[in-house]
């Protein structure tokens, strides 16, 4: 997704998920970002 699509998707998440579901999803995204860092900055495969 491009930056605009990502922004819109992040705006939709709170409308589609419970508070717990939103927090869980954000935690998974953060972990994925950490994997990208561990794999030499490979954010194409592992970024949020």
mmCIF entry with sequence, helices, sheets and N, C-alpha, C, O atoms, coordinates in Angstrom:
data_MODEL
# 
_entry.id   MODEL 
# 
_entity.id                         1 
_entity.type                       polymer 
_entity.pdbx_number_of_molecules   1 
# 
_entity_poly.entity_id                      1 
_entity_poly.type                           'polypeptide(L)' 
_entity_poly.nstd_linkage                   no 
_entity_poly.nstd_monomer                   no 
_entity_poly.pdbx_seq_one_letter_code       
;(UNK)(UNK)(UNK)(UNK)(UNK)(UNK)(UNK)(UNK)(UNK)(UNK)(UNK)(UNK)(UNK)(UNK)(UNK)(UNK)
(UNK)(UNK)(UNK)(UNK)(UNK)(UNK)(UNK)(UNK)(UNK)(UNK)(UNK)(UNK)(UNK)(UNK)(UNK)(UNK)
(UNK)(UNK)(UNK)(UNK)(UNK)(UNK)(UNK)(UNK)(UNK)(UNK)(UNK)(UNK)(UNK)(UNK)(UNK)(UNK)
;
_entity_poly.pdbx_seq_one_letter_code_can   XXXXXXXXXXXXXXXXXXXXXXXXXXXXXXXXXXXXXXXXXXXXXXXX 
_entity_poly.pdbx_strand_id                 A 
# 
loop_
_entity_poly_seq.entity_id 
_entity_poly_seq.num 
_entity_poly_seq.mon_id 
_entity_poly_seq.hetero 
1 1  UNK n 
1 2  UNK n 
1 3  UNK n 
1 4  UNK n 
1 5  UNK n 
1 6  UNK n 
1 7  UNK n 
1 8  UNK n 
1 9  UNK n 
1 10 UNK n 
1 11 UNK n 
1 12 UNK n 
1 13 UNK n 
1 14 UNK n 
1 15 UNK n 
1 16 UNK n 
1 17 UNK n 
1 18 UNK n 
1 19 UNK n 
1 20 UNK n 
1 21 UNK n 
1 22 UNK n 
1 23 UNK n 
1 24 UNK n 
1 25 UNK n 
1 26 UNK n 
1 27 UNK n 
1 28 UNK n 
1 29 UNK n 
1 30 UNK n 
1 31 UNK n 
1 32 UNK n 
1 33 UNK n 
1 34 UNK n 
1 35 UNK n 
1 36 UNK n 
1 37 UNK n 
1 38 UNK n 
1 39 UNK n 
1 40 UNK n 
1 41 UNK n 
1 42 UNK n 
1 43 UNK n 
1 44 UNK n 
1 45 UNK n 
1 46 UNK n 
1 47 UNK n 
1 48 UNK n 
# 
_struct_asym.id          A 
_struct_asym.entity_id   1 
# 
loop_
_struct_conf.conf_type_id 
_struct_conf.id 
_struct_conf.pdbx_PDB_helix_id 
_struct_conf.beg_label_comp_id 
_struct_conf.beg_label_asym_id 
_struct_conf.beg_label_seq_id 
_struct_conf.pdbx_beg_PDB_ins_code 
_struct_conf.end_label_comp_id 
_struct_conf.end_label_asym_id 
_struct_conf.end_label_seq_id 
_struct_conf.pdbx_end_PDB_ins_code 
_struct_conf.beg_auth_comp_id 
_struct_conf.beg_auth_asym_id 
_struct_conf.beg_auth_seq_id 
_struct_conf.end_auth_comp_id 
_struct_conf.end_auth_asym_id 
_struct_conf.end_auth_seq_id 
_struct_conf.pdbx_PDB_helix_class 
_struct_conf.details 
_struct_conf.pdbx_PDB_helix_length 
HELX_P HELX_P1 AA1 UNK A 3  ? UNK A 16 ? UNK A 3  UNK A 16 1 ? 14 
HELX_P HELX_P2 AA2 UNK A 19 ? UNK A 38 ? UNK A 19 UNK A 38 1 ? 20 
HELX_P HELX_P3 AA3 UNK A 43 ? UNK A 46 ? UNK A 43 UNK A 46 1 ? 4  
# 
_struct_conf_type.id          HELX_P 
_struct_conf_type.criteria    ? 
_struct_conf_type.reference   ? 
# 
loop_
_atom_site.group_PDB 
_atom_site.id 
_atom_site.type_symbol 
_atom_site.label_atom_id 
_atom_site.label_alt_id 
_atom_site.label_comp_id 
_atom_site.label_asym_id 
_atom_site.label_entity_id 
_atom_site.label_seq_id 
_atom_site.pdbx_PDB_ins_code 
_atom_site.Cartn_x 
_atom_site.Cartn_y 
_atom_site.Cartn_z 
_atom_site.occupancy 
_atom_site.B_iso_or_equiv 
_atom_site.pdbx_formal_charge 
_atom_site.auth_seq_id 
_atom_site.auth_comp_id 
_atom_site.auth_asym_id 
_atom_site.auth_atom_id 
_atom_site.pdbx_PDB_model_num 
ATOM 1   N N  . UNK A 1 1  ? 0.831   -1.178 0.000  1.00 0.00 ? 1  UNK A N  1 
ATOM 2   C CA . UNK A 1 1  ? 0.000   0.000  0.000  1.00 0.00 ? 1  UNK A CA 1 
ATOM 3   C C  . UNK A 1 1  ? 0.878   1.245  0.000  1.00 0.00 ? 1  UNK A C  1 
ATOM 4   O O  . UNK A 1 1  ? 1.974   1.253  0.560  1.00 0.00 ? 1  UNK A O  1 
ATOM 5   N N  . UNK A 1 2  ? 0.382   2.277  -0.629 1.00 0.00 ? 2  UNK A N  1 
ATOM 6   C CA . UNK A 1 2  ? 1.102   3.541  -0.552 1.00 0.00 ? 2  UNK A CA 1 
ATOM 7   C C  . UNK A 1 2  ? 0.728   4.248  0.759  1.00 0.00 ? 2  UNK A C  1 
ATOM 8   O O  . UNK A 1 2  ? -0.119  3.759  1.506  1.00 0.00 ? 2  UNK A O  1 
ATOM 9   N N  . UNK A 1 3  ? 1.350   5.382  1.035  1.00 0.00 ? 3  UNK A N  1 
ATOM 10  C CA . UNK A 1 3  ? 1.164   6.084  2.302  1.00 0.00 ? 3  UNK A CA 1 
ATOM 11  C C  . UNK A 1 3  ? -0.292  6.497  2.521  1.00 0.00 ? 3  UNK A C  1 
ATOM 12  O O  . UNK A 1 3  ? -0.799  6.409  3.639  1.00 0.00 ? 3  UNK A O  1 
ATOM 13  N N  . UNK A 1 4  ? -0.953  6.938  1.480  1.00 0.00 ? 4  UNK A N  1 
ATOM 14  C CA . UNK A 1 4  ? -2.357  7.365  1.611  1.00 0.00 ? 4  UNK A CA 1 
ATOM 15  C C  . UNK A 1 4  ? -3.257  6.186  1.964  1.00 0.00 ? 4  UNK A C  1 
ATOM 16  O O  . UNK A 1 4  ? -4.124  6.303  2.830  1.00 0.00 ? 4  UNK A O  1 
ATOM 17  N N  . UNK A 1 5  ? -3.057  5.062  1.303  1.00 0.00 ? 5  UNK A N  1 
ATOM 18  C CA . UNK A 1 5  ? -3.847  3.867  1.582  1.00 0.00 ? 5  UNK A CA 1 
ATOM 19  C C  . UNK A 1 5  ? -3.622  3.385  3.013  1.00 0.00 ? 5  UNK A C  1 
ATOM 20  O O  . UNK A 1 5  ? -4.567  2.974  3.687  1.00 0.00 ? 5  UNK A O  1 
ATOM 21  N N  . UNK A 1 6  ? -2.384  3.435  3.473  1.00 0.00 ? 6  UNK A N  1 
ATOM 22  C CA . UNK A 1 6  ? -2.084  3.039  4.854  1.00 0.00 ? 6  UNK A CA 1 
ATOM 23  C C  . UNK A 1 6  ? -2.803  3.948  5.844  1.00 0.00 ? 6  UNK A C  1 
ATOM 24  O O  . UNK A 1 6  ? -3.355  3.475  6.838  1.00 0.00 ? 6  UNK A O  1 
ATOM 25  N N  . UNK A 1 7  ? -2.795  5.237  5.577  1.00 0.00 ? 7  UNK A N  1 
ATOM 26  C CA . UNK A 1 7  ? -3.471  6.185  6.467  1.00 0.00 ? 7  UNK A CA 1 
ATOM 27  C C  . UNK A 1 7  ? -4.955  5.885  6.570  1.00 0.00 ? 7  UNK A C  1 
ATOM 28  O O  . UNK A 1 7  ? -5.522  5.899  7.663  1.00 0.00 ? 7  UNK A O  1 
ATOM 29  N N  . UNK A 1 8  ? -5.578  5.615  5.445  1.00 0.00 ? 8  UNK A N  1 
ATOM 30  C CA . UNK A 1 8  ? -7.005  5.299  5.438  1.00 0.00 ? 8  UNK A CA 1 
ATOM 31  C C  . UNK A 1 8  ? -7.265  3.989  6.169  1.00 0.00 ? 8  UNK A C  1 
ATOM 32  O O  . UNK A 1 8  ? -8.234  3.883  6.921  1.00 0.00 ? 8  UNK A O  1 
ATOM 33  N N  . UNK A 1 9  ? -6.418  2.996  5.958  1.00 0.00 ? 9  UNK A N  1 
ATOM 34  C CA . UNK A 1 9  ? -6.583  1.703  6.625  1.00 0.00 ? 9  UNK A CA 1 
ATOM 35  C C  . UNK A 1 9  ? -6.481  1.865  8.140  1.00 0.00 ? 9  UNK A C  1 
ATOM 36  O O  . UNK A 1 9  ? -7.262  1.268  8.881  1.00 0.00 ? 9  UNK A O  1 
ATOM 37  N N  . UNK A 1 10 ? -5.526  2.666  8.601  1.00 0.00 ? 10 UNK A N  1 
ATOM 38  C CA . UNK A 1 10 ? -5.386  2.879  10.039 1.00 0.00 ? 10 UNK A CA 1 
ATOM 39  C C  . UNK A 1 10 ? -6.584  3.617  10.619 1.00 0.00 ? 10 UNK A C  1 
ATOM 40  O O  . UNK A 1 10 ? -6.917  3.430  11.789 1.00 0.00 ? 10 UNK A O  1 
ATOM 41  N N  . UNK A 1 11 ? -7.230  4.447  9.822  1.00 0.00 ? 11 UNK A N  1 
ATOM 42  C CA . UNK A 1 11 ? -8.443  5.125  10.287 1.00 0.00 ? 11 UNK A CA 1 
ATOM 43  C C  . UNK A 1 11 ? -9.625  4.162  10.390 1.00 0.00 ? 11 UNK A C  1 
ATOM 44  O O  . UNK A 1 11 ? -10.518 4.359  11.213 1.00 0.00 ? 11 UNK A O  1 
ATOM 45  N N  . UNK A 1 12 ? -9.631  3.127  9.559  1.00 0.00 ? 12 UNK A N  1 
ATOM 46  C CA . UNK A 1 12 ? -10.726 2.162  9.577  1.00 0.00 ? 12 UNK A CA 1 
ATOM 47  C C  . UNK A 1 12 ? -10.619 1.153  10.724 1.00 0.00 ? 12 UNK A C  1 
ATOM 48  O O  . UNK A 1 12 ? -11.634 0.630  11.185 1.00 0.00 ? 12 UNK A O  1 
ATOM 49  N N  . UNK A 1 13 ? -9.419  0.884  11.175 1.00 0.00 ? 13 UNK A N  1 
ATOM 50  C CA . UNK A 1 13 ? -9.230  -0.143 12.204 1.00 0.00 ? 13 UNK A CA 1 
ATOM 51  C C  . UNK A 1 13 ? -10.076 0.074  13.462 1.00 0.00 ? 13 UNK A C  1 
ATOM 52  O O  . UNK A 1 13 ? -10.720 -0.872 13.917 1.00 0.00 ? 13 UNK A O  1 
ATOM 53  N N  . UNK A 1 14 ? -10.103 1.278  14.042 1.00 0.00 ? 14 UNK A N  1 
ATOM 54  C CA . UNK A 1 14 ? -10.914 1.452  15.256 1.00 0.00 ? 14 UNK A CA 1 
ATOM 55  C C  . UNK A 1 14 ? -12.409 1.236  15.015 1.00 0.00 ? 14 UNK A C  1 
ATOM 56  O O  . UNK A 1 14 ? -13.138 0.858  15.932 1.00 0.00 ? 14 UNK A O  1 
ATOM 57  N N  . UNK A 1 15 ? -12.861 1.474  13.795 1.00 0.00 ? 15 UNK A N  1 
ATOM 58  C CA . UNK A 1 15 ? -14.275 1.277  13.478 1.00 0.00 ? 15 UNK A CA 1 
ATOM 59  C C  . UNK A 1 15 ? -14.611 -0.204 13.310 1.00 0.00 ? 15 UNK A C  1 
ATOM 60  O O  . UNK A 1 15 ? -15.755 -0.617 13.498 1.00 0.00 ? 15 UNK A O  1 
ATOM 61  N N  . UNK A 1 16 ? -13.599 -0.993 12.953 1.00 0.00 ? 16 UNK A N  1 
ATOM 62  C CA . UNK A 1 16 ? -13.842 -2.404 12.657 1.00 0.00 ? 16 UNK A CA 1 
ATOM 63  C C  . UNK A 1 16 ? -13.503 -3.338 13.818 1.00 0.00 ? 16 UNK A C  1 
ATOM 64  O O  . UNK A 1 16 ? -13.965 -4.479 13.848 1.00 0.00 ? 16 UNK A O  1 
ATOM 65  N N  . UNK A 1 17 ? -12.700 -2.861 14.775 1.00 0.00 ? 17 UNK A N  1 
ATOM 66  C CA . UNK A 1 17 ? -12.219 -3.733 15.840 1.00 0.00 ? 17 UNK A CA 1 
ATOM 67  C C  . UNK A 1 17 ? -12.620 -3.206 17.213 1.00 0.00 ? 17 UNK A C  1 
ATOM 68  O O  . UNK A 1 17 ? -12.854 -2.011 17.393 1.00 0.00 ? 17 UNK A O  1 
ATOM 69  N N  . UNK A 1 18 ? -12.693 -4.115 18.169 1.00 0.00 ? 18 UNK A N  1 
ATOM 70  C CA . UNK A 1 18 ? -12.872 -3.706 19.557 1.00 0.00 ? 18 UNK A CA 1 
ATOM 71  C C  . UNK A 1 18 ? -11.586 -3.055 20.043 1.00 0.00 ? 18 UNK A C  1 
ATOM 72  O O  . UNK A 1 18 ? -10.566 -3.115 19.357 1.00 0.00 ? 18 UNK A O  1 
ATOM 73  N N  . UNK A 1 19 ? -11.621 -2.444 21.202 1.00 0.00 ? 19 UNK A N  1 
ATOM 74  C CA . UNK A 1 19 ? -10.423 -1.819 21.757 1.00 0.00 ? 19 UNK A CA 1 
ATOM 75  C C  . UNK A 1 19 ? -9.317  -2.859 21.941 1.00 0.00 ? 19 UNK A C  1 
ATOM 76  O O  . UNK A 1 19 ? -8.156  -2.601 21.621 1.00 0.00 ? 19 UNK A O  1 
ATOM 77  N N  . UNK A 1 20 ? -9.679  -4.026 22.452 1.00 0.00 ? 20 UNK A N  1 
ATOM 78  C CA . UNK A 1 20 ? -8.686  -5.095 22.635 1.00 0.00 ? 20 UNK A CA 1 
ATOM 79  C C  . UNK A 1 20 ? -8.152  -5.587 21.292 1.00 0.00 ? 20 UNK A C  1 
ATOM 80  O O  . UNK A 1 20 ? -6.953  -5.826 21.144 1.00 0.00 ? 20 UNK A O  1 
ATOM 81  N N  . UNK A 1 21 ? -9.039  -5.736 20.326 1.00 0.00 ? 21 UNK A N  1 
ATOM 82  C CA . UNK A 1 21 ? -8.623  -6.179 19.001 1.00 0.00 ? 21 UNK A CA 1 
ATOM 83  C C  . UNK A 1 21 ? -7.703  -5.179 18.330 1.00 0.00 ? 21 UNK A C  1 
ATOM 84  O O  . UNK A 1 21 ? -6.746  -5.562 17.657 1.00 0.00 ? 21 UNK A O  1 
ATOM 85  N N  . UNK A 1 22 ? -7.987  -3.901 18.510 1.00 0.00 ? 22 UNK A N  1 
ATOM 86  C CA . UNK A 1 22 ? -7.140  -2.853 17.951 1.00 0.00 ? 22 UNK A CA 1 
ATOM 87  C C  . UNK A 1 22 ? -5.755  -2.888 18.591 1.00 0.00 ? 22 UNK A C  1 
ATOM 88  O O  . UNK A 1 22 ? -4.745  -2.807 17.891 1.00 0.00 ? 22 UNK A O  1 
ATOM 89  N N  . UNK A 1 23 ? -5.703  -3.010 19.915 1.00 0.00 ? 23 UNK A N  1 
ATOM 90  C CA . UNK A 1 23 ? -4.420  -3.073 20.613 1.00 0.00 ? 23 UNK A CA 1 
ATOM 91  C C  . UNK A 1 23 ? -3.632  -4.304 20.180 1.00 0.00 ? 23 UNK A C  1 
ATOM 92  O O  . UNK A 1 23 ? -2.426  -4.217 19.953 1.00 0.00 ? 23 UNK A O  1 
ATOM 93  N N  . UNK A 1 24 ? -4.293  -5.437 20.066 1.00 0.00 ? 24 UNK A N  1 
ATOM 94  C CA . UNK A 1 24 ? -3.654  -6.674 19.633 1.00 0.00 ? 24 UNK A CA 1 
ATOM 95  C C  . UNK A 1 24 ? -3.070  -6.516 18.224 1.00 0.00 ? 24 UNK A C  1 
ATOM 96  O O  . UNK A 1 24 ? -1.937  -6.926 17.969 1.00 0.00 ? 24 UNK A O  1 
ATOM 97  N N  . UNK A 1 25 ? -3.841  -5.928 17.323 1.00 0.00 ? 25 UNK A N  1 
ATOM 98  C CA . UNK A 1 25 ? -3.387  -5.714 15.945 1.00 0.00 ? 25 UNK A CA 1 
ATOM 99  C C  . UNK A 1 25 ? -2.187  -4.781 15.892 1.00 0.00 ? 25 UNK A C  1 
ATOM 100 O O  . UNK A 1 25 ? -1.232  -5.041 15.161 1.00 0.00 ? 25 UNK A O  1 
ATOM 101 N N  . UNK A 1 26 ? -2.226  -3.699 16.659 1.00 0.00 ? 26 UNK A N  1 
ATOM 102 C CA . UNK A 1 26 ? -1.102  -2.752 16.683 1.00 0.00 ? 26 UNK A CA 1 
ATOM 103 C C  . UNK A 1 26 ? 0.155   -3.419 17.242 1.00 0.00 ? 26 UNK A C  1 
ATOM 104 O O  . UNK A 1 26 ? 1.259   -3.163 16.763 1.00 0.00 ? 26 UNK A O  1 
ATOM 105 N N  . UNK A 1 27 ? -0.011  -4.270 18.253 1.00 0.00 ? 27 UNK A N  1 
ATOM 106 C CA . UNK A 1 27 ? 1.144   -4.979 18.810 1.00 0.00 ? 27 UNK A CA 1 
ATOM 107 C C  . UNK A 1 27 ? 1.775   -5.898 17.770 1.00 0.00 ? 27 UNK A C  1 
ATOM 108 O O  . UNK A 1 27 ? 3.000   -5.990 17.684 1.00 0.00 ? 27 UNK A O  1 
ATOM 109 N N  . UNK A 1 28 ? 0.954   -6.569 16.990 1.00 0.00 ? 28 UNK A N  1 
ATOM 110 C CA . UNK A 1 28 ? 1.472   -7.433 15.918 1.00 0.00 ? 28 UNK A CA 1 
ATOM 111 C C  . UNK A 1 28 ? 2.223   -6.599 14.893 1.00 0.00 ? 28 UNK A C  1 
ATOM 112 O O  . UNK A 1 28 ? 3.286   -7.007 14.425 1.00 0.00 ? 28 UNK A O  1 
ATOM 113 N N  . UNK A 1 29 ? 1.690   -5.442 14.540 1.00 0.00 ? 29 UNK A N  1 
ATOM 114 C CA . UNK A 1 29 ? 2.360   -4.572 13.579 1.00 0.00 ? 29 UNK A CA 1 
ATOM 115 C C  . UNK A 1 29 ? 3.700   -4.094 14.107 1.00 0.00 ? 29 UNK A C  1 
ATOM 116 O O  . UNK A 1 29 ? 4.676   -4.020 13.362 1.00 0.00 ? 29 UNK A O  1 
ATOM 117 N N  . UNK A 1 30 ? 3.747   -3.771 15.387 1.00 0.00 ? 30 UNK A N  1 
ATOM 118 C CA . UNK A 1 30 ? 5.014   -3.330 15.985 1.00 0.00 ? 30 UNK A CA 1 
ATOM 119 C C  . UNK A 1 30 ? 6.042   -4.459 15.982 1.00 0.00 ? 30 UNK A C  1 
ATOM 120 O O  . UNK A 1 30 ? 7.222   -4.228 15.718 1.00 0.00 ? 30 UNK A O  1 
ATOM 121 N N  . UNK A 1 31 ? 5.597   -5.675 16.274 1.00 0.00 ? 31 UNK A N  1 
ATOM 122 C CA . UNK A 1 31 ? 6.500   -6.821 16.238 1.00 0.00 ? 31 UNK A CA 1 
ATOM 123 C C  . UNK A 1 31 ? 7.022   -7.056 14.825 1.00 0.00 ? 31 UNK A C  1 
ATOM 124 O O  . UNK A 1 31 ? 8.191   -7.394 14.639 1.00 0.00 ? 31 UNK A O  1 
ATOM 125 N N  . UNK A 1 32 ? 6.171   -6.880 13.851 1.00 0.00 ? 32 UNK A N  1 
ATOM 126 C CA . UNK A 1 32 ? 6.589   -7.037 12.466 1.00 0.00 ? 32 UNK A CA 1 
ATOM 127 C C  . UNK A 1 32 ? 7.649   -6.002 12.106 1.00 0.00 ? 32 UNK A C  1 
ATOM 128 O O  . UNK A 1 32 ? 8.606   -6.306 11.393 1.00 0.00 ? 32 UNK A O  1 
ATOM 129 N N  . UNK A 1 33 ? 7.477   -4.793 12.595 1.00 0.00 ? 33 UNK A N  1 
ATOM 130 C CA . UNK A 1 33 ? 8.473   -3.739 12.359 1.00 0.00 ? 33 UNK A CA 1 
ATOM 131 C C  . UNK A 1 33 ? 9.811   -4.130 12.992 1.00 0.00 ? 33 UNK A C  1 
ATOM 132 O O  . UNK A 1 33 ? 10.868  -3.922 12.396 1.00 0.00 ? 33 UNK A O  1 
ATOM 133 N N  . UNK A 1 34 ? 9.761   -4.691 14.188 1.00 0.00 ? 34 UNK A N  1 
ATOM 134 C CA . UNK A 1 34 ? 10.981  -5.144 14.863 1.00 0.00 ? 34 UNK A CA 1 
ATOM 135 C C  . UNK A 1 34 ? 11.674  -6.228 14.050 1.00 0.00 ? 34 UNK A C  1 
ATOM 136 O O  . UNK A 1 34 ? 12.901  -6.233 13.952 1.00 0.00 ? 34 UNK A O  1 
ATOM 137 N N  . UNK A 1 35 ? 10.917  -7.136 13.472 1.00 0.00 ? 35 UNK A N  1 
ATOM 138 C CA . UNK A 1 35 ? 11.510  -8.151 12.603 1.00 0.00 ? 35 UNK A CA 1 
ATOM 139 C C  . UNK A 1 35 ? 12.218  -7.504 11.419 1.00 0.00 ? 35 UNK A C  1 
ATOM 140 O O  . UNK A 1 35 ? 13.299  -7.938 11.020 1.00 0.00 ? 35 UNK A O  1 
ATOM 141 N N  . UNK A 1 36 ? 11.605  -6.468 10.864 1.00 0.00 ? 36 UNK A N  1 
ATOM 142 C CA . UNK A 1 36 ? 12.238  -5.748 9.771  1.00 0.00 ? 36 UNK A CA 1 
ATOM 143 C C  . UNK A 1 36 ? 13.578  -5.171 10.182 1.00 0.00 ? 36 UNK A C  1 
ATOM 144 O O  . UNK A 1 36 ? 14.533  -5.200 9.406  1.00 0.00 ? 36 UNK A O  1 
ATOM 145 N N  . UNK A 1 37 ? 13.657  -4.646 11.401 1.00 0.00 ? 37 UNK A N  1 
ATOM 146 C CA . UNK A 1 37 ? 14.923  -4.125 11.905 1.00 0.00 ? 37 UNK A CA 1 
ATOM 147 C C  . UNK A 1 37 ? 15.952  -5.242 12.064 1.00 0.00 ? 37 UNK A C  1 
ATOM 148 O O  . UNK A 1 37 ? 17.119  -5.081 11.709 1.00 0.00 ? 37 UNK A O  1 
ATOM 149 N N  . UNK A 1 38 ? 15.502  -6.373 12.601 1.00 0.00 ? 38 UNK A N  1 
ATOM 150 C CA . UNK A 1 38 ? 16.421  -7.501 12.831 1.00 0.00 ? 38 UNK A CA 1 
ATOM 151 C C  . UNK A 1 38 ? 16.934  -8.099 11.528 1.00 0.00 ? 38 UNK A C  1 
ATOM 152 O O  . UNK A 1 38 ? 18.039  -8.639 11.488 1.00 0.00 ? 38 UNK A O  1 
ATOM 153 N N  . UNK A 1 39 ? 16.148  -8.008 10.471 1.00 0.00 ? 39 UNK A N  1 
ATOM 154 C CA . UNK A 1 39 ? 16.549  -8.545 9.177  1.00 0.00 ? 39 UNK A CA 1 
ATOM 155 C C  . UNK A 1 39 ? 17.131  -7.467 8.273  1.00 0.00 ? 39 UNK A C  1 
ATOM 156 O O  . UNK A 1 39 ? 16.859  -7.427 7.073  1.00 0.00 ? 39 UNK A O  1 
ATOM 157 N N  . UNK A 1 40 ? 17.922  -6.610 8.863  1.00 0.00 ? 40 UNK A N  1 
ATOM 158 C CA . UNK A 1 40 ? 18.691  -5.635 8.092  1.00 0.00 ? 40 UNK A CA 1 
ATOM 159 C C  . UNK A 1 40 ? 17.876  -4.535 7.446  1.00 0.00 ? 40 UNK A C  1 
ATOM 160 O O  . UNK A 1 40 ? 18.227  -4.071 6.361  1.00 0.00 ? 40 UNK A O  1 
ATOM 161 N N  . UNK A 1 41 ? 16.808  -4.109 8.077  1.00 0.00 ? 41 UNK A N  1 
ATOM 162 C CA . UNK A 1 41 ? 16.003  -3.028 7.524  1.00 0.00 ? 41 UNK A CA 1 
ATOM 163 C C  . UNK A 1 41 ? 15.094  -3.465 6.391  1.00 0.00 ? 41 UNK A C  1 
ATOM 164 O O  . UNK A 1 41 ? 14.736  -2.661 5.530  1.00 0.00 ? 41 UNK A O  1 
ATOM 165 N N  . UNK A 1 42 ? 14.719  -4.739 6.390  1.00 0.00 ? 42 UNK A N  1 
ATOM 166 C CA . UNK A 1 42 ? 13.836  -5.273 5.349  1.00 0.00 ? 42 UNK A CA 1 
ATOM 167 C C  . UNK A 1 42 ? 12.377  -4.947 5.685  1.00 0.00 ? 42 UNK A C  1 
ATOM 168 O O  . UNK A 1 42 ? 11.619  -5.817 6.114  1.00 0.00 ? 42 UNK A O  1 
ATOM 169 N N  . UNK A 1 43 ? 11.999  -3.691 5.484  1.00 0.00 ? 43 UNK A N  1 
ATOM 170 C CA . UNK A 1 43 ? 10.649  -3.264 5.822  1.00 0.00 ? 43 UNK A CA 1 
ATOM 171 C C  . UNK A 1 43 ? 9.652   -3.536 4.701  1.00 0.00 ? 43 UNK A C  1 
ATOM 172 O O  . UNK A 1 43 ? 8.450   -3.342 4.880  1.00 0.00 ? 43 UNK A O  1 
ATOM 173 N N  . UNK A 1 44 ? 10.134  -3.978 3.560  1.00 0.00 ? 44 UNK A N  1 
ATOM 174 C CA . UNK A 1 44 ? 9.226   -4.362 2.480  1.00 0.00 ? 44 UNK A CA 1 
ATOM 175 C C  . UNK A 1 44 ? 8.453   -5.611 2.884  1.00 0.00 ? 44 UNK A C  1 
ATOM 176 O O  . UNK A 1 44 ? 7.247   -5.705 2.654  1.00 0.00 ? 44 UNK A O  1 
ATOM 177 N N  . UNK A 1 45 ? 9.148   -6.562 3.483  1.00 0.00 ? 45 UNK A N  1 
ATOM 178 C CA . UNK A 1 45 ? 8.492   -7.788 3.907  1.00 0.00 ? 45 UNK A CA 1 
ATOM 179 C C  . UNK A 1 45 ? 7.975   -7.727 5.337  1.00 0.00 ? 45 UNK A C  1 
ATOM 180 O O  . UNK A 1 45 ? 6.953   -8.335 5.655  1.00 0.00 ? 45 UNK A O  1 
ATOM 181 N N  . UNK A 1 46 ? 8.675   -6.995 6.201  1.00 0.00 ? 46 UNK A N  1 
ATOM 182 C CA . UNK A 1 46 ? 8.375   -7.055 7.618  1.00 0.00 ? 46 UNK A CA 1 
ATOM 183 C C  . UNK A 1 46 ? 7.892   -5.758 8.241  1.00 0.00 ? 46 UNK A C  1 
ATOM 184 O O  . UNK A 1 46 ? 7.716   -5.707 9.459  1.00 0.00 ? 46 UNK A O  1 
ATOM 185 N N  . UNK A 1 47 ? 7.677   -4.733 7.481  1.00 0.00 ? 47 UNK A N  1 
ATOM 186 C CA . UNK A 1 47 ? 7.253   -3.463 8.075  1.00 0.00 ? 47 UNK A CA 1 
ATOM 187 C C  . UNK A 1 47 ? 5.801   -3.493 8.501  1.00 0.00 ? 47 UNK A C  1 
ATOM 188 O O  . UNK A 1 47 ? 5.066   -4.440 8.219  1.00 0.00 ? 47 UNK A O  1 
ATOM 189 N N  . UNK A 1 48 ? 5.404   -2.430 9.189  1.00 0.00 ? 48 UNK A N  1 
ATOM 190 C CA . UNK A 1 48 ? 4.019   -2.317 9.638  1.00 0.00 ? 48 UNK A CA 1 
ATOM 191 C C  . UNK A 1 48 ? 3.084   -2.370 8.458  1.00 0.00 ? 48 UNK A C  1 
ATOM 192 O O  . UNK A 1 48 ? 1.867   -2.291 8.630  1.00 0.00 ? 48 UNK A O  1 
# 
